[in-house]
Amino acid sequence: MESTTTERSQTTDGDPTISPTTGGATNGAANGKEEERAPERGSRTKLYAIITGIVLAVLLVLLTIGLYALGDSSQSALERLRDIAVIYIVLMSLILVVIMTAATAALVYLVIQIKGQVIPLLEEISGTLNHVRGAAEFMTDEAVKPVINAAGKVAQWKAMLRVATGREPK
């Protein structure tokens, strides 16, 4: 006689759980770990952003000190700082040009992508409008005109009756 054993494991609260899909042991904390990872990712991203900001600030300070040290000894401190400010303005302008170029390229790419999707959409809308126009003309020809003709005939008979009898119909 062969006996089957089911593997059991302990969850974080001490209750053993059996996996219904695998028949084996599962750890109830595994699902909890996946749920915990989402907040960890957010805190990691914040940590990376903070570290990147600190590194950039340190690099900026070191660059400023290096540029100040490179200044000519005949320059005053104010002249050196002015030259450093001009260098930073030029660097920021270059960065801005690169960012604007990237944004323009992304916008052009987006327009090209949308154009490829809008033209078929406009053709479909045009076809739908033609279909609606045809349906309206059909309704006018087949449903409205006979009703108007019938109402006209009734008005014609009423007018003839009024002339023939000399009195107003009720």
Secondary structure, DSSP 4 states (H G I P E B T S, - for coil): --------EE-TTS-EEB-TTTSSB--HHHHHHHHHHHHHHHHHHHHHHHHHHHHHHHHHHHHHHHHHHHS-TTS-HHHHHHHHHHHHHHHHHHHHHHHHHHHHHHHHHHHHHHHHHHHHHHHHHHHHHHHHHHHHHHHIIIIIHHHHHHHHHHHHHHHHHHHHHSS---
